[in-house]
Amino acid sequence: MIDLSTWNLTLPVGVPAVTIETPLLVGGYQDHYFQSNSTGLYFWVPVNGTTTANAIYPRSELRETQADGKLRNWTYPSADNLLSANLSVSQVPSTGKLVIGQIHAYGSTSPLLKLEYQFKTKTQTANIVAKVRNSPSDETSTVIPLLSGIPLNQRFSYLIELSPTGLLSVLVNGSLWSQQLAADWAPKPLYFKAGVYAQDNSGYETEAGAATFYSLKIEHRAP
């Protein structure tokens, strides 16, 4: 079983989108958008779902918390910060794009890192890309291709690491990319997210994104 004791869950219902708090999640919460069992975690998000206050796209997505359910935010110099997952994507919206992992910045509408699954209808496979803001002042993200040729329902793994020195690394199925971040990020409170965040908000409920996470783990290792 995947440990849910350091996560809460945002679902694409309610206005703004509802949050399932950590104790309820740990207690075995299940619904149409999220299921947890011995195999893993299943996330489903329709493109016509509701959104969080500052977002334009819907999500079924976990957000890092403390064990007592309070929001956890960290600064990268304090630890070696890792998010690892093994998953498969089973459905994509018409844009083909799903965010499957993030390092977000607390109090900001723009994340530091988005890891995105981009499905191409022509090839029937997806590219995995990282969208990175090297500095908090960057208005747009740099897109870094990481891996190609991942079809729907094929399992793959990722590891996101932000070191105490500000080195950001993303490993996808053995393909490694890394970059030193601007020091401006050092004092900024950050947190991990994982699940399915559809990069699409147009269409019927039958148009959706879905993924199953077979493993998912956060680590903050003392330097």
DRENLUM-568090 format. One record per atom (N, C-alpha, C): residue in one letter; atom name; x negated, y negated, z negated. Coordinates in steps of 0.1 Angstrom, whole numbers, m for minus. Example, Ala and Ser with C-alpha at 12.3 -4.5 7.8 and 13.67 -1.06 7.14 Angstrom:
% DRENLUM-568090
NODE,resn,name,xx,yy,zz
NODE,A,N,m132,57,m78 .
NODE,A,CA,m123,45,m78 .
NODE,A,C,m132,33,m78 .
NODE,S,N,m128,22,m71 .
NODE,S,CA,m137,11,m71 .
NODE,S,C,m129,0,m79 .
END
This chain:
% DRENLUM-568090
NODE,resn,name,xx,yy,zz
NODE,M,N,m8,12,0 .
NODE,M,CA,0,0,0 .
NODE,M,C,m9,m13,0 .
NODE,I,N,m5,m23,8 .
NODE,I,CA,m12,m35,8 .
NODE,I,C,m8,m43,m5 .
NODE,D,N,m18,m49,m11 .
NODE,D,CA,m15,m57,m24 .
NODE,D,C,m9,m70,m20 .
NODE,L,N,3,m73,m25 .
NODE,L,CA,10,m85,m22 .
NODE,L,C,9,m95,m34 .
NODE,S,N,1,m92,m44 .
NODE,S,CA,1,m99,m57 .
NODE,S,C,m6,m113,m56 .
NODE,T,N,m12,m116,m44 .
NODE,T,CA,m18,m130,m42 .
NODE,T,C,m12,m136,m30 .
NODE,W,N,1,m134,m27 .
NODE,W,CA,7,m140,m15 .
NODE,W,C,21,m144,m19 .
NODE,N,N,26,m155,m12 .
NODE,N,CA,41,m157,m11 .
NODE,N,C,44,m155,4 .
NODE,L,N,57,m156,7 .
NODE,L,CA,61,m153,21 .
NODE,L,C,71,m164,26 .
NODE,T,N,68,m170,37 .
NODE,T,CA,77,m179,44 .
NODE,T,C,85,m172,54 .
NODE,L,N,98,m174,54 .
NODE,L,CA,107,m167,64 .
NODE,L,C,115,m177,72 .
NODE,P,N,119,m174,85 .
NODE,P,CA,124,m184,94 .
NODE,P,C,139,m186,92 .
NODE,V,N,144,m187,79 .
NODE,V,CA,158,m189,76 .
NODE,V,C,159,m201,66 .
NODE,G,N,170,m208,66 .
NODE,G,CA,171,m219,57 .
NODE,G,C,165,m232,63 .
NODE,V,N,169,m243,57 .
NODE,V,CA,164,m256,62 .
NODE,V,C,159,m264,50 .
NODE,P,N,146,m266,48 .
NODE,P,CA,135,m260,55 .
NODE,P,C,134,m245,53 .
NODE,A,N,125,m239,60 .
NODE,A,CA,124,m224,59 .
NODE,A,C,121,m220,44 .
NODE,V,N,127,m209,41 .
NODE,V,CA,127,m204,27 .
NODE,V,C,113,m197,24 .
NODE,T,N,109,m198,11 .
NODE,T,CA,97,m191,6 .
NODE,T,C,101,m181,m4 .
NODE,I,N,97,m168,m2 .
NODE,I,CA,99,m158,m11 .
NODE,I,C,86,m158,m21 .
NODE,E,N,89,m161,m33 .
NODE,E,CA,78,m162,m43 .
NODE,E,C,71,m149,m46 .
NODE,T,N,59,m150,m51 .
NODE,T,CA,50,m138,m53 .
NODE,T,C,57,m127,m62 .
NODE,P,N,63,m130,m73 .
NODE,P,CA,69,m120,m81 .
NODE,P,C,80,m112,m74 .
NODE,L,N,88,m119,m66 .
NODE,L,CA,98,m112,m59 .
NODE,L,C,92,m103,m48 .
NODE,L,N,82,m108,m41 .
NODE,L,CA,75,m101,m31 .
NODE,L,C,69,m88,m37 .
NODE,V,N,62,m89,m48 .
NODE,V,CA,56,m78,m54 .
NODE,V,C,66,m68,m59 .
NODE,G,N,78,m73,m62 .
NODE,G,CA,89,m64,m67 .
NODE,G,C,96,m56,m56 .
NODE,G,N,91,m57,m44 .
NODE,G,CA,96,m48,m33 .
NODE,G,C,105,m55,m23 .
NODE,Y,N,104,m68,m22 .
NODE,Y,CA,113,m76,m13 .
NODE,Y,C,113,m70,1 .
NODE,Q,N,124,m69,7 .
NODE,Q,CA,126,m64,21 .
NODE,Q,C,137,m72,28 .
NODE,D,N,136,m75,41 .
NODE,D,CA,147,m80,48 .
NODE,D,C,145,m78,63 .
NODE,H,N,153,m85,71 .
NODE,H,CA,152,m84,86 .
NODE,H,C,139,m88,91 .
NODE,Y,N,132,m98,85 .
NODE,Y,CA,120,m104,90 .
NODE,Y,C,107,m98,84 .
NODE,F,N,109,m91,73 .
NODE,F,CA,97,m86,66 .
NODE,F,C,100,m72,60 .
NODE,Q,N,91,m62,62 .
NODE,Q,CA,93,m50,55 .
NODE,Q,C,79,m45,51 .
NODE,S,N,79,m39,39 .
NODE,S,CA,66,m34,33 .
NODE,S,C,68,m20,29 .
NODE,N,N,59,m11,33 .
NODE,N,CA,60,3,30 .
NODE,N,C,46,9,29 .
NODE,S,N,45,22,28 .
NODE,S,CA,32,28,26 .
NODE,S,C,23,27,38 .
NODE,T,N,29,25,50 .
NODE,T,CA,22,23,62 .
NODE,T,C,16,9,63 .
NODE,G,N,23,m1,59 .
NODE,G,CA,18,m14,60 .
NODE,G,C,29,m25,59 .
NODE,L,N,27,m36,65 .
NODE,L,CA,36,m48,64 .
NODE,L,C,41,m51,79 .
NODE,Y,N,54,m51,80 .
NODE,Y,CA,60,m55,93 .
NODE,Y,C,66,m69,93 .
NODE,F,N,62,m77,102 .
NODE,F,CA,67,m91,103 .
NODE,F,C,74,m93,116 .
NODE,W,N,85,m100,116 .
NODE,W,CA,93,m103,128 .
NODE,W,C,98,m117,127 .
NODE,V,N,96,m125,139 .
NODE,V,CA,101,m138,139 .
NODE,V,C,108,m142,152 .
NODE,P,N,120,m145,152 .
NODE,P,CA,127,m150,164 .
NODE,P,C,124,m164,168 .
NODE,V,N,123,m168,180 .
NODE,V,CA,119,m181,184 .
NODE,V,C,129,m192,180 .
NODE,N,N,142,m188,177 .
NODE,N,CA,152,m197,172 .
NODE,N,C,153,m198,157 .
NODE,G,N,143,m192,150 .
NODE,G,CA,143,m193,136 .
NODE,G,C,140,m207,131 .
NODE,T,N,143,m210,118 .
NODE,T,CA,140,m223,112 .
NODE,T,C,125,m224,109 .
NODE,T,N,121,m237,106 .
NODE,T,CA,107,m239,104 .
NODE,T,C,105,m246,91 .
NODE,T,N,92,m246,87 .
NODE,T,CA,88,m254,75 .
NODE,T,C,89,m269,78 .
NODE,A,N,88,m277,67 .
NODE,A,CA,91,m291,69 .
NODE,A,C,84,m298,80 .
NODE,N,N,71,m295,82 .
NODE,N,CA,63,m303,91 .
NODE,N,C,59,m295,104 .
NODE,A,N,66,m284,106 .
NODE,A,CA,62,m275,117 .
NODE,A,C,73,m276,128 .
NODE,I,N,69,m272,140 .
NODE,I,CA,79,m272,151 .
NODE,I,C,82,m257,156 .
NODE,Y,N,74,m248,150 .
NODE,Y,CA,76,m234,154 .
NODE,Y,C,79,m225,141 .
NODE,P,N,87,m214,143 .
NODE,P,CA,91,m206,132 .
NODE,P,C,80,m196,129 .
NODE,R,N,81,m190,116 .
NODE,R,CA,71,m181,112 .
NODE,R,C,77,m171,102 .
NODE,S,N,71,m159,102 .
NODE,S,CA,72,m149,91 .
NODE,S,C,58,m147,86 .
NODE,E,N,54,m154,76 .
NODE,E,CA,40,m155,73 .
NODE,E,C,37,m156,58 .
NODE,L,N,26,m149,54 .
NODE,L,CA,22,m150,40 .
NODE,L,C,13,m162,38 .
NODE,R,N,13,m167,26 .
NODE,R,CA,5,m178,22 .
NODE,R,C,m2,m174,9 .
NODE,E,N,m15,m177,8 .
NODE,E,CA,m23,m173,m4 .
NODE,E,C,m18,m180,m17 .
NODE,T,N,m17,m172,m28 .
NODE,T,CA,m13,m177,m41 .
NODE,T,C,m23,m171,m52 .
NODE,Q,N,m21,m176,m64 .
NODE,Q,CA,m27,m170,m76 .
NODE,Q,C,m18,m158,m79 .
NODE,A,N,m23,m149,m88 .
NODE,A,CA,m15,m138,m93 .
NODE,A,C,m2,m142,m100 .
NODE,D,N,m2,m154,m106 .
NODE,D,CA,11,m158,m112 .
NODE,D,C,20,m165,m103 .
NODE,G,N,17,m165,m90 .
NODE,G,CA,26,m171,m80 .
NODE,G,C,23,m186,m77 .
NODE,K,N,14,m192,m85 .
NODE,K,CA,11,m206,m81 .
NODE,K,C,2,m206,m69 .
NODE,L,N,4,m217,m61 .
NODE,L,CA,m4,m218,m49 .
NODE,L,C,m19,m218,m52 .
NODE,R,N,m26,m210,m44 .
NODE,R,CA,m41,m210,m45 .
NODE,R,C,m47,m218,m34 .
NODE,N,N,m55,m228,m38 .
NODE,N,CA,m63,m236,m28 .
NODE,N,C,m78,m235,m33 .
NODE,W,N,m87,m235,m24 .
NODE,W,CA,m101,m233,m28 .
NODE,W,C,m109,m242,m19 .
NODE,T,N,m121,m246,m24 .
NODE,T,CA,m131,m253,m15 .
NODE,T,C,m142,m243,m12 .
NODE,Y,N,m147,m244,1 .
NODE,Y,CA,m156,m233,5 .
NODE,Y,C,m169,m232,m2 .
NODE,P,N,m175,m243,m8 .
NODE,P,CA,m188,m241,m15 .
NODE,P,C,m187,m232,m27 .
NODE,S,N,m174,m230,m32 .
NODE,S,CA,m173,m223,m45 .
NODE,S,C,m174,m208,m44 .
NODE,A,N,m174,m202,m32 .
NODE,A,CA,m174,m187,m30 .
NODE,A,C,m176,m184,m15 .
NODE,D,N,m179,m171,m13 .
NODE,D,CA,m178,m165,0 .
NODE,D,C,m164,m161,3 .
NODE,N,N,m157,m167,12 .
NODE,N,CA,m142,m166,13 .
NODE,N,C,m139,m157,26 .
NODE,L,N,m132,m146,24 .
NODE,L,CA,m130,m136,34 .
NODE,L,C,m115,m132,35 .
NODE,L,N,m110,m131,47 .
NODE,L,CA,m97,m126,50 .
NODE,L,C,m99,m115,61 .
NODE,S,N,m95,m103,58 .
NODE,S,CA,m96,m91,67 .
NODE,S,C,m83,m85,70 .
NODE,A,N,m81,m80,82 .
NODE,A,CA,m69,m73,85 .
NODE,A,C,m71,m63,96 .
NODE,N,N,m62,m53,97 .
NODE,N,CA,m61,m44,108 .
NODE,N,C,m46,m44,111 .
NODE,L,N,m43,m46,124 .
NODE,L,CA,m29,m48,128 .
NODE,L,C,m27,m44,143 .
NODE,S,N,m14,m44,146 .
NODE,S,CA,m10,m43,160 .
NODE,S,C,2,m52,163 .
NODE,V,N,2,m58,174 .
NODE,V,CA,13,m67,178 .
NODE,V,C,22,m59,187 .
NODE,S,N,35,m59,184 .
NODE,S,CA,44,m51,192 .
NODE,S,C,54,m59,200 .
NODE,Q,N,55,m72,198 .
NODE,Q,CA,64,m81,206 .
NODE,Q,C,58,m95,206 .
NODE,V,N,60,m102,217 .
NODE,V,CA,56,m116,218 .
NODE,V,C,67,m124,224 .
NODE,P,N,68,m137,221 .
NODE,P,CA,78,m146,228 .
NODE,P,C,73,m148,242 .
NODE,S,N,81,m156,250 .
NODE,S,CA,78,m159,264 .
NODE,S,C,65,m166,266 .
NODE,T,N,60,m174,256 .
NODE,T,CA,47,m180,257 .
NODE,T,C,36,m170,256 .
NODE,G,N,39,m159,250 .
NODE,G,CA,29,m148,248 .
NODE,G,C,20,m151,236 .
NODE,K,N,23,m162,228 .
NODE,K,CA,13,m166,218 .
NODE,K,C,19,m164,203 .
NODE,L,N,11,m158,195 .
NODE,L,CA,13,m156,181 .
NODE,L,C,1,m159,173 .
NODE,V,N,2,m167,163 .
NODE,V,CA,m9,m169,153 .
NODE,V,C,m8,m158,143 .
NODE,I,N,m19,m151,141 .
NODE,I,CA,m19,m139,132 .
NODE,I,C,m28,m140,120 .
NODE,G,N,m35,m152,119 .
NODE,G,CA,m43,m155,107 .
NODE,G,C,m48,m169,107 .
NODE,Q,N,m49,m175,95 .
NODE,Q,CA,m52,m189,95 .
NODE,Q,C,m61,m192,83 .
NODE,I,N,m69,m203,84 .
NODE,I,CA,m74,m210,72 .
NODE,I,C,m68,m224,73 .
NODE,H,N,m59,m227,64 .
NODE,H,CA,m51,m239,65 .
NODE,H,C,m58,m249,55 .
NODE,A,N,m55,m262,57 .
NODE,A,CA,m59,m272,48 .
NODE,A,C,m48,m278,40 .
NODE,Y,N,m49,m277,27 .
NODE,Y,CA,m38,m282,18 .
NODE,Y,C,m34,m296,20 .
NODE,G,N,m21,m299,22 .
NODE,G,CA,m17,m313,24 .
NODE,G,C,m19,m318,38 .
NODE,S,N,m23,m309,47 .
NODE,S,CA,m25,m313,61 .
NODE,S,C,m15,m305,70 .
NODE,T,N,m11,m311,81 .
NODE,T,CA,m3,m304,91 .
NODE,T,C,m12,m296,101 .
NODE,S,N,m25,m298,100 .
NODE,S,CA,m34,m292,110 .
NODE,S,C,m43,m282,103 .
NODE,P,N,m43,m269,106 .
NODE,P,CA,m52,m260,100 .
NODE,P,C,m67,m262,104 .
NODE,L,N,m76,m256,96 .
NODE,L,CA,m90,m255,100 .
NODE,L,C,m92,m245,111 .
NODE,L,N,m85,m234,110 .
NODE,L,CA,m87,m222,119 .
NODE,L,C,m73,m216,122 .
NODE,K,N,m70,m213,134 .
NODE,K,CA,m59,m204,138 .
NODE,K,C,m65,m193,147 .
NODE,L,N,m62,m181,143 .
NODE,L,CA,m65,m169,151 .
NODE,L,C,m53,m165,159 .
NODE,E,N,m54,m165,172 .
NODE,E,CA,m42,m164,180 .
NODE,E,C,m43,m153,190 .
NODE,Y,N,m32,m145,191 .
NODE,Y,CA,m30,m134,201 .
NODE,Y,C,m23,m140,213 .
NODE,Q,N,m29,m140,224 .
NODE,Q,CA,m23,m146,236 .
NODE,Q,C,m21,m135,247 .
NODE,F,N,m8,m131,249 .
NODE,F,CA,m5,m120,258 .
NODE,F,C,m3,m126,272 .
NODE,K,N,m8,m119,282 .
NODE,K,CA,m7,m123,296 .
NODE,K,C,2,m113,303 .
NODE,T,N,13,m117,308 .
NODE,T,CA,22,m108,315 .
NODE,T,C,15,m101,327 .
NODE,K,N,7,m108,335 .
NODE,K,CA,1,m103,347 .
NODE,K,C,m8,m91,344 .
NODE,T,N,m15,m91,333 .
NODE,T,CA,m25,m80,329 .
NODE,T,C,m19,m71,319 .
NODE,Q,N,m8,m75,313 .
NODE,Q,CA,m1,m67,302 .
NODE,Q,C,m11,m65,290 .
NODE,T,N,m20,m74,289 .
NODE,T,CA,m30,m74,278 .
NODE,T,C,m31,m88,272 .
NODE,A,N,m37,m88,260 .
NODE,A,CA,m39,m101,253 .
NODE,A,C,m53,m105,251 .
NODE,N,N,m56,m118,251 .
NODE,N,CA,m68,m123,246 .
NODE,N,C,m67,m127,231 .
NODE,I,N,m77,m126,223 .
NODE,I,CA,m77,m131,210 .
NODE,I,C,m86,m143,210 .
NODE,V,N,m81,m154,206 .
NODE,V,CA,m89,m167,205 .
NODE,V,C,m88,m173,192 .
NODE,A,N,m99,m181,188 .
NODE,A,CA,m99,m189,176 .
NODE,A,C,m97,m203,180 .
NODE,K,N,m89,m210,173 .
NODE,K,CA,m87,m225,175 .
NODE,K,C,m92,m232,163 .
NODE,V,N,m103,m239,164 .
NODE,V,CA,m111,m244,153 .
NODE,V,C,m112,m259,153 .
NODE,R,N,m109,m266,142 .
NODE,R,CA,m112,m280,140 .
NODE,R,C,m126,m281,132 .
NODE,N,N,m136,m284,139 .
NODE,N,CA,m149,m284,133 .
NODE,N,C,m150,m295,122 .
NODE,S,N,m142,m305,122 .
NODE,S,CA,m142,m316,112 .
NODE,S,C,m128,m319,109 .
NODE,P,N,m125,m323,96 .
NODE,P,CA,m111,m327,93 .
NODE,P,C,m106,m339,101 .
NODE,S,N,m115,m346,107 .
NODE,S,CA,m111,m358,115 .
NODE,S,C,m107,m354,129 .
NODE,D,N,m111,m342,134 .
NODE,D,CA,m108,m338,147 .
NODE,D,C,m93,m337,149 .
NODE,E,N,m88,m343,159 .
NODE,E,CA,m73,m343,162 .
NODE,E,C,m69,m331,170 .
NODE,T,N,m78,m325,177 .
NODE,T,CA,m75,m313,185 .
NODE,T,C,m85,m302,181 .
NODE,S,N,m81,m290,184 .
NODE,S,CA,m89,m278,181 .
NODE,S,C,m97,m274,193 .
NODE,T,N,m109,m268,191 .
NODE,T,CA,m117,m262,201 .
NODE,T,C,m112,m248,202 .
NODE,V,N,m110,m243,215 .
NODE,V,CA,m105,m229,217 .
NODE,V,C,m117,m220,220 .
NODE,I,N,m119,m210,212 .
NODE,I,CA,m130,m201,214 .
NODE,I,C,m125,m187,218 .
NODE,P,N,m128,m182,230 .
NODE,P,CA,m124,m168,233 .
NODE,P,C,m132,m158,225 .
NODE,L,N,m125,m148,219 .
NODE,L,CA,m132,m139,211 .
NODE,L,C,m132,m125,217 .
NODE,L,N,m121,m121,223 .
NODE,L,CA,m119,m107,228 .
NODE,L,C,m108,m107,238 .
NODE,S,N,m109,m98,248 .
NODE,S,CA,m98,m97,258 .
NODE,S,C,m94,m82,259 .
NODE,G,N,m83,m80,266 .
NODE,G,CA,m79,m66,269 .
NODE,G,C,m72,m58,259 .
NODE,I,N,m65,m65,249 .
NODE,I,CA,m57,m59,239 .
NODE,I,C,m43,m58,243 .
NODE,P,N,m38,m46,246 .
NODE,P,CA,m24,m44,249 .
NODE,P,C,m15,m45,237 .
NODE,L,N,m2,m46,239 .
NODE,L,CA,8,m45,229 .
NODE,L,C,7,m31,222 .
NODE,N,N,9,m31,209 .
NODE,N,CA,9,m18,201 .
NODE,N,C,m5,m12,199 .
NODE,Q,N,m15,m18,203 .
NODE,Q,CA,m29,m13,201 .
NODE,Q,C,m34,m20,188 .
NODE,R,N,m39,m11,179 .
NODE,R,CA,m45,m17,167 .
NODE,R,C,m58,m23,169 .
NODE,F,N,m61,m34,162 .
NODE,F,CA,m74,m41,162 .
NODE,F,C,m76,m47,149 .
NODE,S,N,m88,m51,146 .
NODE,S,CA,m92,m56,133 .
NODE,S,C,m98,m70,134 .
NODE,Y,N,m96,m78,124 .
NODE,Y,CA,m103,m91,123 .
NODE,Y,C,m109,m93,109 .
NODE,L,N,m119,m101,109 .
NODE,L,CA,m125,m106,96 .
NODE,L,C,m129,m120,98 .
NODE,I,N,m122,m129,90 .
NODE,I,CA,m125,m143,89 .
NODE,I,C,m133,m146,77 .
NODE,E,N,m145,m152,78 .
NODE,E,CA,m153,m155,67 .
NODE,E,C,m158,m170,67 .
NODE,L,N,m156,m177,56 .
NODE,L,CA,m161,m190,55 .
NODE,L,C,m171,m190,43 .
NODE,S,N,m184,m192,46 .
NODE,S,CA,m194,m190,35 .
NODE,S,C,m196,m202,27 .
NODE,P,N,m203,m201,15 .
NODE,P,CA,m205,m213,7 .
NODE,P,C,m213,m224,13 .
NODE,T,N,m220,m221,24 .
NODE,T,CA,m228,m231,32 .
NODE,T,C,m220,m237,43 .
NODE,G,N,m207,m233,45 .
NODE,G,CA,m199,m239,55 .
NODE,G,C,m200,m232,69 .
NODE,L,N,m206,m220,69 .
NODE,L,CA,m207,m212,81 .
NODE,L,C,m193,m204,83 .
NODE,L,N,m186,m207,94 .
NODE,L,CA,m174,m201,97 .
NODE,L,C,m177,m189,107 .
NODE,S,N,m173,m177,104 .
NODE,S,CA,m175,m166,113 .
NODE,S,C,m161,m159,115 .
NODE,V,N,m159,m154,127 .
NODE,V,CA,m148,m146,130 .
NODE,V,C,m152,m134,138 .
NODE,L,N,m149,m122,133 .
NODE,L,CA,m153,m109,138 .
NODE,L,C,m140,m102,143 .
NODE,V,N,m139,m99,156 .
NODE,V,CA,m127,m92,161 .
NODE,V,C,m132,m79,168 .
NODE,N,N,m129,m68,163 .
NODE,N,CA,m133,m55,169 .
NODE,N,C,m148,m55,172 .
NODE,G,N,m156,m60,163 .
NODE,G,CA,m170,m60,165 .
NODE,G,C,m176,m72,173 .
NODE,S,N,m167,m80,179 .
NODE,S,CA,m172,m92,186 .
NODE,S,C,m172,m104,177 .
NODE,L,N,m184,m109,175 .
NODE,L,CA,m187,m119,164 .
NODE,L,C,m189,m133,170 .
NODE,W,N,m182,m143,164 .
NODE,W,CA,m185,m157,167 .
NODE,W,C,m187,m164,154 .
NODE,S,N,m196,m174,154 .
NODE,S,CA,m198,m182,142 .
NODE,S,C,m202,m196,145 .
NODE,Q,N,m200,m205,136 .
NODE,Q,CA,m203,m219,138 .
NODE,Q,C,m204,m226,125 .
NODE,Q,N,m213,m235,124 .
NODE,Q,CA,m214,m243,111 .
NODE,Q,C,m204,m254,112 .
NODE,L,N,m196,m256,101 .
NODE,L,CA,m186,m266,101 .
NODE,L,C,m192,m279,96 .
NODE,A,N,m186,m290,100 .
NODE,A,CA,m190,m303,94 .
NODE,A,C,m188,m303,79 .
NODE,A,N,m198,m310,73 .
NODE,A,CA,m198,m310,58 .
NODE,A,C,m185,m317,52 .
NODE,D,N,m178,m325,61 .
NODE,D,CA,m166,m332,56 .
NODE,D,C,m155,m322,51 .
NODE,W,N,m157,m309,55 .
NODE,W,CA,m147,m299,50 .
NODE,W,C,m150,m295,36 .
NODE,A,N,m162,m297,31 .
NODE,A,CA,m166,m292,18 .
NODE,A,C,m156,m295,6 .
NODE,P,N,m151,m307,5 .
NODE,P,CA,m143,m311,m6 .
NODE,P,C,m128,m307,m4 .
NODE,K,N,m124,m303,8 .
NODE,K,CA,m110,m301,12 .
NODE,K,C,m105,m288,6 .
NODE,P,N,m93,m288,0 .
NODE,P,CA,m87,m276,m5 .
NODE,P,C,m81,m268,7 .
NODE,L,N,m85,m255,7 .
NODE,L,CA,m81,m246,18 .
NODE,L,C,m74,m234,13 .
NODE,Y,N,m67,m227,22 .
NODE,Y,CA,m61,m214,18 .
NODE,Y,C,m59,m206,30 .
NODE,F,N,m57,m192,28 .
NODE,F,CA,m55,m183,39 .
NODE,F,C,m40,m181,41 .
NODE,K,N,m37,m178,54 .
NODE,K,CA,m24,m174,58 .
NODE,K,C,m25,m162,68 .
NODE,A,N,m15,m153,68 .
NODE,A,CA,m15,m142,77 .
NODE,A,C,0,m137,79 .
NODE,G,N,2,m132,91 .
NODE,G,CA,16,m128,95 .
NODE,G,C,18,m130,110 .
NODE,V,N,30,m135,113 .
NODE,V,CA,33,m138,127 .
NODE,V,C,39,m152,127 .
NODE,Y,N,32,m162,133 .
NODE,Y,CA,36,m176,135 .
NODE,Y,C,38,m178,150 .
NODE,A,N,51,m178,155 .
NODE,A,CA,53,m179,169 .
NODE,A,C,50,m192,174 .
NODE,Q,N,43,m193,185 .
NODE,Q,CA,39,m205,192 .
NODE,Q,C,50,m208,203 .
NODE,D,N,62,m208,199 .
NODE,D,CA,74,m209,208 .
NODE,D,C,86,m211,200 .
NODE,N,N,95,m220,205 .
NODE,N,CA,107,m223,197 .
NODE,N,C,119,m224,207 .
NODE,S,N,118,m218,219 .
NODE,S,CA,129,m219,228 .
NODE,S,C,133,m205,233 .
NODE,G,N,146,m203,233 .
NODE,G,CA,151,m190,237 .
NODE,G,C,162,m184,228 .
NODE,Y,N,166,m172,231 .
NODE,Y,CA,176,m165,223 .
NODE,Y,C,169,m157,211 .
NODE,E,N,177,m152,202 .
NODE,E,CA,172,m145,191 .
NODE,E,C,164,m132,195 .
NODE,T,N,168,m127,207 .
NODE,T,CA,162,m115,211 .
NODE,T,C,147,m117,216 .
NODE,E,N,144,m130,218 .
NODE,E,CA,130,m134,221 .
NODE,E,C,123,m136,207 .
NODE,A,N,112,m129,205 .
NODE,A,CA,106,m129,192 .
NODE,A,C,92,m125,192 .
NODE,G,N,85,m126,181 .
NODE,G,CA,72,m120,179 .
NODE,G,C,72,m110,167 .
NODE,A,N,64,m100,168 .
NODE,A,CA,64,m90,158 .
NODE,A,C,50,m83,157 .
NODE,A,N,46,m80,145 .
NODE,A,CA,33,m73,143 .
NODE,A,C,34,m65,130 .
NODE,T,N,26,m54,130 .
NODE,T,CA,25,m46,118 .
NODE,T,C,10,m47,113 .
NODE,F,N,8,m50,100 .
NODE,F,CA,m5,m51,94 .
NODE,F,C,m7,m38,86 .
NODE,Y,N,m17,m30,90 .
NODE,Y,CA,m20,m18,83 .
NODE,Y,C,m29,m20,71 .
NODE,S,N,m37,m30,72 .
NODE,S,CA,m45,m35,60 .
NODE,S,C,m46,m50,60 .
NODE,L,N,m47,m56,48 .
NODE,L,CA,m48,m70,47 .
NODE,L,C,m54,m73,33 .
NODE,K,N,m64,m81,33 .
NODE,K,CA,m71,m83,21 .
NODE,K,C,m78,m97,20 .
NODE,I,N,m77,m104,9 .
NODE,I,CA,m84,m116,6 .
NODE,I,C,m95,m113,m4 .
NODE,E,N,m107,m119,m2 .
NODE,E,CA,m118,m118,m11 .
NODE,E,C,m124,m132,m13 .
NODE,H,N,m127,m136,m25 .
NODE,H,CA,m135,m148,m28 .
NODE,H,C,m147,m143,m37 .
NODE,R,N,m158,m141,m31 .
NODE,R,CA,m170,m135,m37 .
NODE,R,C,m179,m147,m43 .
NODE,A,N,m182,m146,m55 .
NODE,A,CA,m190,m156,m61 .
NODE,A,C,m204,m157,m54 .
NODE,P,N,m209,m169,m51 .
NODE,P,CA,m222,m170,m44 .
NODE,P,C,m233,m166,m53 .
END
